[in-house]
Amino acid sequence: MAAKDTFTIIVDVKVAADRLDEFVKLIVHDAEVSPKVEPGCLRFDILRDPENELLFTFYEVYANKEAFDYHLK
C-alpha cells in the first residue's frame, strides 16, 4: 500500500488532572487493541509530554478514511 493511500491524524489532548489515571488506562487500552481488531488501523501511538504529564499526542495511521470513520464508531 502506498503512503498516499493512508489516512493519518495527529491529535493533541490536554487531560484534566482529576481524570488522568482513568484517561491513561482507557487510551493505552485503545492504542493496544485498535490495530489488532479494527480493519485498516495500521498504527496508534501515544506520546506524552515529558514536561507536562497532562499533555498527550496521538499519532494514528489508517489504511484510508473509511477505516478512520470505522474507528470513530
PDB file of N, CA, C, O and CB in Angstrom:
ATOM      1  N   MET A   1       0.845  -1.172   0.000  1.00  0.00           N
ATOM      2  CA  MET A   1       0.000   0.000   0.000  1.00  0.00           C
ATOM      3  C   MET A   1       0.891   1.236   0.000  1.00  0.00           C
ATOM      4  O   MET A   1       1.794   1.353   0.828  1.00  0.00           O
ATOM      5  CB  MET A   1      -0.962  -0.003   1.218  1.00  0.00           C
ATOM      6  N   ALA A   2       0.649   2.127  -0.894  1.00  0.00           N
ATOM      7  CA  ALA A   2       1.420   3.364  -0.972  1.00  0.00           C
ATOM      8  C   ALA A   2       1.009   4.311   0.143  1.00  0.00           C
ATOM      9  O   ALA A   2      -0.152   4.340   0.552  1.00  0.00           O
ATOM     10  CB  ALA A   2       1.234   4.038  -2.342  1.00  0.00           C
ATOM     11  N   ALA A   3       1.967   5.080   0.626  1.00  0.00           N
ATOM     12  CA  ALA A   3       1.692   6.027   1.713  1.00  0.00           C
ATOM     13  C   ALA A   3       0.604   7.023   1.323  1.00  0.00           C
ATOM     14  O   ALA A   3      -0.137   7.492   2.187  1.00  0.00           O
ATOM     15  CB  ALA A   3       2.970   6.778   2.101  1.00  0.00           C
ATOM     16  N   LYS A   4       0.499   7.349   0.060  1.00  0.00           N
ATOM     17  CA  LYS A   4      -0.512   8.322  -0.362  1.00  0.00           C
ATOM     18  C   LYS A   4      -1.929   7.824  -0.129  1.00  0.00           C
ATOM     19  O   LYS A   4      -2.861   8.627  -0.086  1.00  0.00           O
ATOM     20  CB  LYS A   4      -0.329   8.660  -1.824  1.00  0.00           C
ATOM     21  N   ASP A   5      -2.109   6.532   0.021  1.00  0.00           N
ATOM     22  CA  ASP A   5      -3.431   5.956   0.235  1.00  0.00           C
ATOM     23  C   ASP A   5      -3.848   5.964   1.705  1.00  0.00           C
ATOM     24  O   ASP A   5      -5.021   5.760   2.018  1.00  0.00           O
ATOM     25  CB  ASP A   5      -3.462   4.544  -0.291  1.00  0.00           C
ATOM     26  N   THR A   6      -2.900   6.196   2.599  1.00  0.00           N
ATOM     27  CA  THR A   6      -3.220   6.136   4.018  1.00  0.00           C
ATOM     28  C   THR A   6      -3.846   7.437   4.509  1.00  0.00           C
ATOM     29  O   THR A   6      -3.742   8.483   3.869  1.00  0.00           O
ATOM     30  CB  THR A   6      -1.970   5.823   4.824  1.00  0.00           C
ATOM     31  N   PHE A   7      -4.489   7.339   5.649  1.00  0.00           N
ATOM     32  CA  PHE A   7      -5.133   8.482   6.304  1.00  0.00           C
ATOM     33  C   PHE A   7      -4.494   8.603   7.682  1.00  0.00           C
ATOM     34  O   PHE A   7      -4.629   7.704   8.512  1.00  0.00           O
ATOM     35  CB  PHE A   7      -6.716   8.305   6.401  1.00  0.00           C
ATOM     36  N   THR A   8      -3.806   9.699   7.926  1.00  0.00           N
ATOM     37  CA  THR A   8      -3.074   9.893   9.172  1.00  0.00           C
ATOM     38  C   THR A   8      -3.623  11.098   9.921  1.00  0.00           C
ATOM     39  O   THR A   8      -3.909  12.138   9.327  1.00  0.00           O
ATOM     40  CB  THR A   8      -1.570  10.069   8.899  1.00  0.00           C
ATOM     41  N   ILE A   9      -3.765  10.943  11.237  1.00  0.00           N
ATOM     42  CA  ILE A   9      -4.176  12.069  12.059  1.00  0.00           C
ATOM     43  C   ILE A   9      -3.203  12.225  13.226  1.00  0.00           C
ATOM     44  O   ILE A   9      -2.613  11.257  13.707  1.00  0.00           O
ATOM     45  CB  ILE A   9      -5.628  11.880  12.570  1.00  0.00           C
ATOM     46  N   ILE A  10      -3.061  13.455  13.658  1.00  0.00           N
ATOM     47  CA  ILE A  10      -2.279  13.783  14.847  1.00  0.00           C
ATOM     48  C   ILE A  10      -3.194  14.613  15.732  1.00  0.00           C
ATOM     49  O   ILE A  10      -3.710  15.652  15.320  1.00  0.00           O
ATOM     50  CB  ILE A  10      -0.936  14.558  14.491  1.00  0.00           C
ATOM     51  N   VAL A  11      -3.384  14.136  16.953  1.00  0.00           N
ATOM     52  CA  VAL A  11      -4.325  14.778  17.873  1.00  0.00           C
ATOM     53  C   VAL A  11      -3.585  15.165  19.141  1.00  0.00           C
ATOM     54  O   VAL A  11      -2.897  14.340  19.743  1.00  0.00           O
ATOM     55  CB  VAL A  11      -5.526  13.842  18.199  1.00  0.00           C
ATOM     56  N   ASP A  12      -3.726  16.415  19.545  1.00  0.00           N
ATOM     57  CA  ASP A  12      -3.179  16.887  20.818  1.00  0.00           C
ATOM     58  C   ASP A  12      -4.304  16.956  21.838  1.00  0.00           C
ATOM     59  O   ASP A  12      -5.391  17.456  21.551  1.00  0.00           O
ATOM     60  CB  ASP A  12      -2.490  18.276  20.658  1.00  0.00           C
ATOM     61  N   VAL A  13      -4.026  16.446  23.036  1.00  0.00           N
ATOM     62  CA  VAL A  13      -5.044  16.372  24.078  1.00  0.00           C
ATOM     63  C   VAL A  13      -4.456  16.859  25.397  1.00  0.00           C
ATOM     64  O   VAL A  13      -3.336  16.503  25.764  1.00  0.00           O
ATOM     65  CB  VAL A  13      -5.588  14.926  24.220  1.00  0.00           C
ATOM     66  N   LYS A  14      -5.224  17.671  26.096  1.00  0.00           N
ATOM     67  CA  LYS A  14      -4.878  18.047  27.467  1.00  0.00           C
ATOM     68  C   LYS A  14      -5.941  17.431  28.370  1.00  0.00           C
ATOM     69  O   LYS A  14      -7.136  17.658  28.182  1.00  0.00           O
ATOM     70  CB  LYS A  14      -4.797  19.624  27.650  1.00  0.00           C
ATOM     71  N   VAL A  15      -5.500  16.658  29.341  1.00  0.00           N
ATOM     72  CA  VAL A  15      -6.390  15.908  30.211  1.00  0.00           C
ATOM     73  C   VAL A  15      -6.541  16.633  31.545  1.00  0.00           C
ATOM     74  O   VAL A  15      -5.570  17.172  32.076  1.00  0.00           O
ATOM     75  CB  VAL A  15      -5.863  14.474  30.425  1.00  0.00           C
ATOM     76  N   ALA A  16      -7.736  16.644  32.075  1.00  0.00           N
ATOM     77  CA  ALA A  16      -7.966  17.209  33.406  1.00  0.00           C
ATOM     78  C   ALA A  16      -7.213  16.363  34.430  1.00  0.00           C
ATOM     79  O   ALA A  16      -7.239  15.134  34.369  1.00  0.00           O
ATOM     80  CB  ALA A  16      -9.496  17.266  33.742  1.00  0.00           C
ATOM     81  N   ALA A  17      -6.556  17.016  35.355  1.00  0.00           N
ATOM     82  CA  ALA A  17      -5.724  16.317  36.338  1.00  0.00           C
ATOM     83  C   ALA A  17      -6.511  15.267  37.120  1.00  0.00           C
ATOM     84  O   ALA A  17      -5.988  14.195  37.424  1.00  0.00           O
ATOM     85  CB  ALA A  17      -5.109  17.319  37.303  1.00  0.00           C
ATOM     86  N   ASP A  18      -7.758  15.573  37.443  1.00  0.00           N
ATOM     87  CA  ASP A  18      -8.550  14.624  38.226  1.00  0.00           C
ATOM     88  C   ASP A  18      -9.045  13.429  37.417  1.00  0.00           C
ATOM     89  O   ASP A  18      -9.633  12.503  37.977  1.00  0.00           O
ATOM     90  CB  ASP A  18      -9.724  15.331  38.830  1.00  0.00           C
ATOM     91  N   ARG A  19      -8.811  13.442  36.103  1.00  0.00           N
ATOM     92  CA  ARG A  19      -9.226  12.326  35.236  1.00  0.00           C
ATOM     93  C   ARG A  19      -8.027  11.595  34.627  1.00  0.00           C
ATOM     94  O   ARG A  19      -8.199  10.691  33.808  1.00  0.00           O
ATOM     95  CB  ARG A  19     -10.137  12.840  34.116  1.00  0.00           C
ATOM     96  N   LEU A  20      -6.822  11.984  35.025  1.00  0.00           N
ATOM     97  CA  LEU A  20      -5.611  11.475  34.385  1.00  0.00           C
ATOM     98  C   LEU A  20      -5.490   9.951  34.463  1.00  0.00           C
ATOM     99  O   LEU A  20      -5.264   9.308  33.438  1.00  0.00           O
ATOM    100  CB  LEU A  20      -4.398  12.111  35.019  1.00  0.00           C
ATOM    101  N   ASP A  21      -5.629   9.379  35.608  1.00  0.00           N
ATOM    102  CA  ASP A  21      -5.468   7.927  35.747  1.00  0.00           C
ATOM    103  C   ASP A  21      -6.481   7.165  34.897  1.00  0.00           C
ATOM    104  O   ASP A  21      -6.136   6.191  34.228  1.00  0.00           O
ATOM    105  CB  ASP A  21      -5.609   7.517  37.213  1.00  0.00           C
ATOM    106  N   GLU A  22      -7.716   7.612  34.929  1.00  0.00           N
ATOM    107  CA  GLU A  22      -8.767   6.981  34.126  1.00  0.00           C
ATOM    108  C   GLU A  22      -8.451   7.101  32.634  1.00  0.00           C
ATOM    109  O   GLU A  22      -8.588   6.137  31.881  1.00  0.00           O
ATOM    110  CB  GLU A  22     -10.139   7.620  34.433  1.00  0.00           C
ATOM    111  N   PHE A  23      -8.030   8.292  32.221  1.00  0.00           N
ATOM    112  CA  PHE A  23      -7.705   8.536  30.816  1.00  0.00           C
ATOM    113  C   PHE A  23      -6.566   7.636  30.341  1.00  0.00           C
ATOM    114  O   PHE A  23      -6.665   7.006  29.288  1.00  0.00           O
ATOM    115  CB  PHE A  23      -7.332  10.005  30.607  1.00  0.00           C
ATOM    116  N   VAL A  24      -5.499   7.577  31.110  1.00  0.00           N
ATOM    117  CA  VAL A  24      -4.336   6.777  30.716  1.00  0.00           C
ATOM    118  C   VAL A  24      -4.738   5.316  30.548  1.00  0.00           C
ATOM    119  O   VAL A  24      -4.349   4.673  29.573  1.00  0.00           O
ATOM    120  CB  VAL A  24      -3.202   6.907  31.761  1.00  0.00           C
ATOM    121  N   LYS A  25      -5.497   4.802  31.472  1.00  0.00           N
ATOM    122  CA  LYS A  25      -5.938   3.410  31.390  1.00  0.00           C
ATOM    123  C   LYS A  25      -6.729   3.164  30.100  1.00  0.00           C
ATOM    124  O   LYS A  25      -6.491   2.178  29.403  1.00  0.00           O
ATOM    125  CB  LYS A  25      -6.795   3.047  32.618  1.00  0.00           C
ATOM    126  N   LEU A  26      -7.658   4.049  29.790  1.00  0.00           N
ATOM    127  CA  LEU A  26      -8.502   3.883  28.607  1.00  0.00           C
ATOM    128  C   LEU A  26      -7.727   4.062  27.305  1.00  0.00           C
ATOM    129  O   LEU A  26      -7.907   3.283  26.369  1.00  0.00           O
ATOM    130  CB  LEU A  26      -9.651   4.865  28.651  1.00  0.00           C
ATOM    131  N   ILE A  27      -6.872   5.072  27.234  1.00  0.00           N
ATOM    132  CA  ILE A  27      -6.187   5.348  25.965  1.00  0.00           C
ATOM    133  C   ILE A  27      -5.116   4.308  25.677  1.00  0.00           C
ATOM    134  O   ILE A  27      -4.897   3.963  24.516  1.00  0.00           O
ATOM    135  CB  ILE A  27      -5.561   6.745  25.987  1.00  0.00           C
ATOM    136  N   VAL A  28      -4.448   3.803  26.695  1.00  0.00           N
ATOM    137  CA  VAL A  28      -3.465   2.744  26.484  1.00  0.00           C
ATOM    138  C   VAL A  28      -4.170   1.494  25.950  1.00  0.00           C
ATOM    139  O   VAL A  28      -3.671   0.836  25.037  1.00  0.00           O
ATOM    140  CB  VAL A  28      -2.701   2.425  27.803  1.00  0.00           C
ATOM    141  N   HIS A  29      -5.314   1.176  26.517  1.00  0.00           N
ATOM    142  CA  HIS A  29      -6.097   0.032  26.028  1.00  0.00           C
ATOM    143  C   HIS A  29      -6.495   0.241  24.569  1.00  0.00           C
ATOM    144  O   HIS A  29      -6.342  -0.661  23.746  1.00  0.00           O
ATOM    145  CB  HIS A  29      -7.360  -0.177  26.900  1.00  0.00           C
ATOM    146  N   ASP A  30      -7.001   1.422  24.253  1.00  0.00           N
ATOM    147  CA  ASP A  30      -7.432   1.730  22.894  1.00  0.00           C
ATOM    148  C   ASP A  30      -6.265   1.602  21.911  1.00  0.00           C
ATOM    149  O   ASP A  30      -6.420   1.030  20.832  1.00  0.00           O
ATOM    150  CB  ASP A  30      -8.031   3.145  22.831  1.00  0.00           C
ATOM    151  N   ALA A  31      -5.115   2.128  22.281  1.00  0.00           N
ATOM    152  CA  ALA A  31      -3.950   2.073  21.397  1.00  0.00           C
ATOM    153  C   ALA A  31      -3.447   0.646  21.194  1.00  0.00           C
ATOM    154  O   ALA A  31      -2.950   0.315  20.118  1.00  0.00           O
ATOM    155  CB  ALA A  31      -2.831   2.935  21.957  1.00  0.00           C
ATOM    156  N   GLU A  32      -3.570  -0.186  22.198  1.00  0.00           N
ATOM    157  CA  GLU A  32      -3.131  -1.577  22.071  1.00  0.00           C
ATOM    158  C   GLU A  32      -4.113  -2.407  21.251  1.00  0.00           C
ATOM    159  O   GLU A  32      -3.703  -3.244  20.446  1.00  0.00           O
ATOM    160  CB  GLU A  32      -2.954  -2.202  23.451  1.00  0.00           C
ATOM    161  N   VAL A  33      -5.391  -2.177  21.451  1.00  0.00           N
ATOM    162  CA  VAL A  33      -6.421  -3.017  20.826  1.00  0.00           C
ATOM    163  C   VAL A  33      -6.760  -2.587  19.397  1.00  0.00           C
ATOM    164  O   VAL A  33      -6.960  -3.440  18.533  1.00  0.00           O
ATOM    165  CB  VAL A  33      -7.678  -2.993  21.668  1.00  0.00           C
ATOM    166  N   SER A  34      -6.828  -1.304  19.141  1.00  0.00           N
ATOM    167  CA  SER A  34      -7.293  -0.820  17.832  1.00  0.00           C
ATOM    168  C   SER A  34      -6.560  -1.445  16.656  1.00  0.00           C
ATOM    169  O   SER A  34      -7.224  -1.924  15.738  1.00  0.00           O
ATOM    170  CB  SER A  34      -7.145   0.670  17.760  1.00  0.00           C
ATOM    171  N   PRO A  35      -5.224  -1.472  16.626  1.00  0.00           N
ATOM    172  CA  PRO A  35      -4.550  -2.075  15.462  1.00  0.00           C
ATOM    173  C   PRO A  35      -4.794  -3.585  15.331  1.00  0.00           C
ATOM    174  O   PRO A  35      -4.628  -4.141  14.246  1.00  0.00           O
ATOM    175  CB  PRO A  35      -3.058  -1.819  15.550  1.00  0.00           C
ATOM    176  N   LYS A  36      -5.177  -4.237  16.400  1.00  0.00           N
ATOM    177  CA  LYS A  36      -5.404  -5.682  16.366  1.00  0.00           C
ATOM    178  C   LYS A  36      -6.808  -6.046  15.891  1.00  0.00           C
ATOM    179  O   LYS A  36      -6.994  -7.076  15.242  1.00  0.00           O
ATOM    180  CB  LYS A  36      -5.167  -6.270  17.738  1.00  0.00           C
ATOM    181  N   VAL A  37      -7.790  -5.217  16.208  1.00  0.00           N
ATOM    182  CA  VAL A  37      -9.175  -5.620  15.945  1.00  0.00           C
ATOM    183  C   VAL A  37      -9.924  -4.729  14.945  1.00  0.00           C
ATOM    184  O   VAL A  37     -10.976  -5.121  14.441  1.00  0.00           O
ATOM    185  CB  VAL A  37      -9.928  -5.637  17.231  1.00  0.00           C
ATOM    186  N   GLU A  38      -9.402  -3.561  14.662  1.00  0.00           N
ATOM    187  CA  GLU A  38     -10.102  -2.662  13.736  1.00  0.00           C
ATOM    188  C   GLU A  38      -9.517  -2.788  12.333  1.00  0.00           C
ATOM    189  O   GLU A  38      -8.318  -2.590  12.135  1.00  0.00           O
ATOM    190  CB  GLU A  38     -10.013  -1.195  14.224  1.00  0.00           C
ATOM    191  N   PRO A  39     -10.363  -3.116  11.367  1.00  0.00           N
ATOM    192  CA  PRO A  39      -9.874  -3.207   9.991  1.00  0.00           C
ATOM    193  C   PRO A  39      -9.292  -1.874   9.531  1.00  0.00           C
ATOM    194  O   PRO A  39      -9.951  -0.838   9.619  1.00  0.00           O
ATOM    195  CB  PRO A  39     -11.004  -3.644   9.049  1.00  0.00           C
ATOM    196  N   GLY A  40      -8.070  -1.906   9.044  1.00  0.00           N
ATOM    197  CA  GLY A  40      -7.466  -0.702   8.495  1.00  0.00           C
ATOM    198  C   GLY A  40      -6.751   0.185   9.494  1.00  0.00           C
ATOM    199  O   GLY A  40      -6.180   1.200   9.094  1.00  0.00           O
ATOM    200  N   CYS A  41      -6.756  -0.147  10.763  1.00  0.00           N
ATOM    201  CA  CYS A  41      -5.984   0.631  11.738  1.00  0.00           C
ATOM    202  C   CYS A  41      -4.555   0.097  11.703  1.00  0.00           C
ATOM    203  O   CYS A  41      -4.287  -1.017  12.154  1.00  0.00           O
ATOM    204  CB  CYS A  41      -6.605   0.534  13.199  1.00  0.00           C
ATOM    205  N   LEU A  42      -3.655   0.891  11.169  1.00  0.00           N
ATOM    206  CA  LEU A  42      -2.281   0.444  10.961  1.00  0.00           C
ATOM    207  C   LEU A  42      -1.354   0.812  12.109  1.00  0.00           C
ATOM    208  O   LEU A  42      -0.374   0.116  12.371  1.00  0.00           O
ATOM    209  CB  LEU A  42      -1.748   1.023   9.685  1.00  0.00           C
ATOM    210  N   ARG A  43      -1.664   1.906  12.791  1.00  0.00           N
ATOM    211  CA  ARG A  43      -0.783   2.375  13.859  1.00  0.00           C
ATOM    212  C   ARG A  43      -1.568   3.302  14.784  1.00  0.00           C
ATOM    213  O   ARG A  43      -2.390   4.100  14.334  1.00  0.00           O
ATOM    214  CB  ARG A  43       0.465   3.104  13.274  1.00  0.00           C
ATOM    215  N   PHE A  44      -1.299   3.181  16.083  1.00  0.00           N
ATOM    216  CA  PHE A  44      -1.922   4.061  17.066  1.00  0.00           C
ATOM    217  C   PHE A  44      -0.889   4.278  18.169  1.00  0.00           C
ATOM    218  O   PHE A  44      -0.764   3.469  19.088  1.00  0.00           O
ATOM    219  CB  PHE A  44      -3.277   3.451  17.636  1.00  0.00           C
ATOM    220  N   ASP A  45      -0.170   5.357  18.064  1.00  0.00           N
ATOM    221  CA  ASP A  45       0.877   5.669  19.035  1.00  0.00           C
ATOM    222  C   ASP A  45       0.422   6.782  19.973  1.00  0.00           C
ATOM    223  O   ASP A  45      -0.291   7.704  19.578  1.00  0.00           O
ATOM    224  CB  ASP A  45       2.178   6.075  18.317  1.00  0.00           C
ATOM    225  N   ILE A  46       0.850   6.669  21.214  1.00  0.00           N
ATOM    226  CA  ILE A  46       0.566   7.695  22.221  1.00  0.00           C
ATOM    227  C   ILE A  46       1.893   8.295  22.661  1.00  0.00           C
ATOM    228  O   ILE A  46       2.818   7.578  23.043  1.00  0.00           O
ATOM    229  CB  ILE A  46      -0.222   7.102  23.447  1.00  0.00           C
ATOM    230  N   LEU A  47       1.971   9.595  22.604  1.00  0.00           N
ATOM    231  CA  LEU A  47       3.149  10.312  23.081  1.00  0.00           C
ATOM    232  C   LEU A  47       2.719  11.171  24.263  1.00  0.00           C
ATOM    233  O   LEU A  47       1.648  11.779  24.246  1.00  0.00           O
ATOM    234  CB  LEU A  47       3.795  11.185  21.945  1.00  0.00           C
ATOM    235  N   ARG A  48       3.562  11.215  25.285  1.00  0.00           N
ATOM    236  CA  ARG A  48       3.241  12.016  26.466  1.00  0.00           C
ATOM    237  C   ARG A  48       4.318  13.067  26.643  1.00  0.00           C
ATOM    238  O   ARG A  48       5.509  12.760  26.593  1.00  0.00           O
ATOM    239  CB  ARG A  48       3.118  11.129  27.738  1.00  0.00           C
ATOM    240  N   ASP A  49       3.906  14.292  26.848  1.00  0.00           N
ATOM    241  CA  ASP A  49       4.848  15.396  27.024  1.00  0.00           C
ATOM    242  C   ASP A  49       5.705  15.146  28.266  1.00  0.00           C
ATOM    243  O   ASP A  49       5.161  14.957  29.354  1.00  0.00           O
ATOM    244  CB  ASP A  49       4.095  16.753  27.142  1.00  0.00           C
ATOM    245  N   PRO A  50       7.020  15.140  28.128  1.00  0.00           N
ATOM    246  CA  PRO A  50       7.875  14.862  29.287  1.00  0.00           C
ATOM    247  C   PRO A  50       7.880  15.989  30.322  1.00  0.00           C
ATOM    248  O   PRO A  50       8.307  15.787  31.459  1.00  0.00           O
ATOM    249  CB  PRO A  50       9.286  14.607  28.822  1.00  0.00           C
ATOM    250  N   GLU A  51       7.413  17.160  29.933  1.00  0.00           N
ATOM    251  CA  GLU A  51       7.410  18.296  30.854  1.00  0.00           C
ATOM    252  C   GLU A  51       6.044  18.585  31.462  1.00  0.00           C
ATOM    253  O   GLU A  51       5.937  19.344  32.425  1.00  0.00           O
ATOM    254  CB  GLU A  51       7.900  19.518  30.145  1.00  0.00           C
ATOM    255  N   ASN A  52       4.997  17.978  30.898  1.00  0.00           N
ATOM    256  CA  ASN A  52       3.650  18.184  31.414  1.00  0.00           C
ATOM    257  C   ASN A  52       2.870  16.883  31.247  1.00  0.00           C
ATOM    258  O   ASN A  52       2.449  16.544  30.141  1.00  0.00           O
ATOM    259  CB  ASN A  52       2.937  19.370  30.682  1.00  0.00           C
ATOM    260  N   GLU A  53       2.681  16.169  32.331  1.00  0.00           N
ATOM    261  CA  GLU A  53       2.056  14.840  32.263  1.00  0.00           C
ATOM    262  C   GLU A  53       0.608  14.862  31.796  1.00  0.00           C
ATOM    263  O   GLU A  53       0.032  13.809  31.526  1.00  0.00           O
ATOM    264  CB  GLU A  53       2.121  14.186  33.606  1.00  0.00           C
ATOM    265  N   LEU A  54       0.013  16.045  31.697  1.00  0.00           N
ATOM    266  CA  LEU A  54      -1.381  16.158  31.267  1.00  0.00           C
ATOM    267  C   LEU A  54      -1.524  16.303  29.747  1.00  0.00           C
ATOM    268  O   LEU A  54      -2.639  16.270  29.225  1.00  0.00           O
ATOM    269  CB  LEU A  54      -2.031  17.343  31.954  1.00  0.00           C
ATOM    270  N   LEU A  55      -0.403  16.464  29.036  1.00  0.00           N
ATOM    271  CA  LEU A  55      -0.441  16.676  27.590  1.00  0.00           C
ATOM    272  C   LEU A  55      -0.049  15.405  26.845  1.00  0.00           C
ATOM    273  O   LEU A  55       0.976  14.788  27.134  1.00  0.00           O
ATOM    274  CB  LEU A  55       0.488  17.831  27.192  1.00  0.00           C
ATOM    275  N   PHE A  56      -0.888  15.028  25.879  1.00  0.00           N
ATOM    276  CA  PHE A  56      -0.673  13.830  25.075  1.00  0.00           C
ATOM    277  C   PHE A  56      -0.820  14.177  23.603  1.00  0.00           C
ATOM    278  O   PHE A  56      -1.529  15.114  23.237  1.00  0.00           O
ATOM    279  CB  PHE A  56      -1.662  12.708  25.473  1.00  0.00           C
ATOM    280  N   THR A  57      -0.141  13.408  22.771  1.00  0.00           N
ATOM    281  CA  THR A  57      -0.321  13.484  21.326  1.00  0.00           C
ATOM    282  C   THR A  57      -0.562  12.069  20.831  1.00  0.00           C
ATOM    283  O   THR A  57       0.161  11.140  21.190  1.00  0.00           O
ATOM    284  CB  THR A  57       0.921  14.140  20.615  1.00  0.00           C
ATOM    285  N   PHE A  58      -1.584  11.916  20.006  1.00  0.00           N
ATOM    286  CA  PHE A  58      -1.869  10.634  19.370  1.00  0.00           C
ATOM    287  C   PHE A  58      -1.436  10.732  17.919  1.00  0.00           C
ATOM    288  O   PHE A  58      -1.715  11.719  17.239  1.00  0.00           O
ATOM    289  CB  PHE A  58      -3.385  10.254  19.486  1.00  0.00           C
ATOM    290  N   TYR A  59      -0.752   9.699  17.456  1.00  0.00           N
ATOM    291  CA  TYR A  59      -0.359   9.587  16.059  1.00  0.00           C
ATOM    292  C   TYR A  59      -1.019   8.317  15.543  1.00  0.00           C
ATOM    293  O   TYR A  59      -0.646   7.210  15.931  1.00  0.00           O
ATOM    294  CB  TYR A  59       1.222   9.555  15.878  1.00  0.00           C
ATOM    295  N   GLU A  60      -2.004   8.487  14.664  1.00  0.00           N
ATOM    296  CA  GLU A  60      -2.796   7.356  14.196  1.00  0.00           C
ATOM    297  C   GLU A  60      -2.728   7.260  12.675  1.00  0.00           C
ATOM    298  O   GLU A  60      -2.857   8.262  11.973  1.00  0.00           O
ATOM    299  CB  GLU A  60      -4.259   7.485  14.662  1.00  0.00           C
ATOM    300  N   VAL A  61      -2.525   6.051  12.181  1.00  0.00           N
ATOM    301  CA  VAL A  61      -2.465   5.819  10.744  1.00  0.00           C
ATOM    302  C   VAL A  61      -3.487   4.743  10.386  1.00  0.00           C
ATOM    303  O   VAL A  61      -3.545   3.678  11.000  1.00  0.00           O
ATOM    304  CB  VAL A  61      -1.025   5.400  10.297  1.00  0.00           C
ATOM    305  N   TYR A  62      -4.287   5.057   9.377  1.00  0.00           N
ATOM    306  CA  TYR A  62      -5.333   4.157   8.901  1.00  0.00           C
ATOM    307  C   TYR A  62      -5.127   3.894   7.416  1.00  0.00           C
ATOM    308  O   TYR A  62      -4.531   4.706   6.708  1.00  0.00           O
ATOM    309  CB  TYR A  62      -6.744   4.749   9.164  1.00  0.00           C
ATOM    310  N   ALA A  63      -5.616   2.773   6.961  1.00  0.00           N
ATOM    311  CA  ALA A  63      -5.461   2.398   5.556  1.00  0.00           C
ATOM    312  C   ALA A  63      -6.128   3.414   4.629  1.00  0.00           C
ATOM    313  O   ALA A  63      -5.678   3.642   3.506  1.00  0.00           O
ATOM    314  CB  ALA A  63      -6.047   1.007   5.312  1.00  0.00           C
ATOM    315  N   ASN A  64      -7.214   4.019   5.126  1.00  0.00           N
ATOM    316  CA  ASN A  64      -7.946   5.012   4.339  1.00  0.00           C
ATOM    317  C   ASN A  64      -8.925   5.744   5.264  1.00  0.00           C
ATOM    318  O   ASN A  64      -9.020   5.424   6.449  1.00  0.00           O
ATOM    319  CB  ASN A  64      -8.703   4.337   3.137  1.00  0.00           C
ATOM    320  N   LYS A  65      -9.633   6.701   4.732  1.00  0.00           N
ATOM    321  CA  LYS A  65     -10.585   7.492   5.519  1.00  0.00           C
ATOM    322  C   LYS A  65     -11.704   6.610   6.069  1.00  0.00           C
ATOM    323  O   LYS A  65     -12.178   6.840   7.182  1.00  0.00           O
ATOM    324  CB  LYS A  65     -11.178   8.625   4.663  1.00  0.00           C
ATOM    325  N   GLU A  66     -12.125   5.622   5.318  1.00  0.00           N
ATOM    326  CA  GLU A  66     -13.186   4.738   5.775  1.00  0.00           C
ATOM    327  C   GLU A  66     -12.768   3.958   7.028  1.00  0.00           C
ATOM    328  O   GLU A  66     -13.584   3.727   7.921  1.00  0.00           O
ATOM    329  CB  GLU A  66     -13.577   3.770   4.658  1.00  0.00           C
ATOM    330  N   ALA A  67     -11.511   3.560   7.088  1.00  0.00           N
ATOM    331  CA  ALA A  67     -11.012   2.855   8.273  1.00  0.00           C
ATOM    332  C   ALA A  67     -11.017   3.778   9.490  1.00  0.00           C
ATOM    333  O   ALA A  67     -11.323   3.345  10.601  1.00  0.00           O
ATOM    334  CB  ALA A  67      -9.589   2.313   8.023  1.00  0.00           C
ATOM    335  N   PHE A  68     -10.680   5.046   9.279  1.00  0.00           N
ATOM    336  CA  PHE A  68     -10.735   6.015  10.374  1.00  0.00           C
ATOM    337  C   PHE A  68     -12.175   6.220  10.831  1.00  0.00           C
ATOM    338  O   PHE A  68     -12.447   6.264  12.031  1.00  0.00           O
ATOM    339  CB  PHE A  68     -10.116   7.360   9.942  1.00  0.00           C
ATOM    340  N   ASP A  69     -13.093   6.345   9.883  1.00  0.00           N
ATOM    341  CA  ASP A  69     -14.505   6.503  10.236  1.00  0.00           C
ATOM    342  C   ASP A  69     -14.996   5.311  11.059  1.00  0.00           C
ATOM    343  O   ASP A  69     -15.772   5.482  12.000  1.00  0.00           O
ATOM    344  CB  ASP A  69     -15.363   6.660   8.965  1.00  0.00           C
ATOM    345  N   TYR A  70     -14.548   4.115  10.709  1.00  0.00           N
ATOM    346  CA  TYR A  70     -14.901   2.912  11.471  1.00  0.00           C
ATOM    347  C   TYR A  70     -14.382   3.030  12.901  1.00  0.00           C
ATOM    348  O   TYR A  70     -15.087   2.692  13.852  1.00  0.00           O
ATOM    349  CB  TYR A  70     -14.328   1.639  10.791  1.00  0.00           C
ATOM    350  N   HIS A  71     -13.155   3.508  13.050  1.00  0.00           N
ATOM    351  CA  HIS A  71     -12.551   3.687  14.371  1.00  0.00           C
ATOM    352  C   HIS A  71     -13.398   4.619  15.239  1.00  0.00           C
ATOM    353  O   HIS A  71     -13.539   4.387  16.439  1.00  0.00           O
ATOM    354  CB  HIS A  71     -11.122   4.241  14.236  1.00  0.00           C
ATOM    355  N   LEU A  72     -13.950   5.647  14.654  1.00  0.00           N
ATOM    356  CA  LEU A  72     -14.738   6.620  15.407  1.00  0.00           C
ATOM    357  C   LEU A  72     -16.029   6.031  15.949  1.00  0.00           C
ATOM    358  O   LEU A  72     -16.585   6.542  16.921  1.00  0.00           O
ATOM    359  CB  LEU A  72     -15.054   7.809  14.538  1.00  0.00           C
ATOM    360  N   LYS A  73     -16.511   4.958  15.329  1.00  0.00           N
ATOM    361  CA  LYS A  73     -17.742   4.317  15.808  1.00  0.00           C
ATOM    362  C   LYS A  73     -17.446   3.549  17.046  1.00  0.00           C
ATOM    363  O   LYS A  73     -18.343   2.930  17.618  1.00  0.00           O
ATOM    364  CB  LYS A  73     -18.353   3.398  14.749  1.00  0.00           C
TER     365      LYS A  73
END
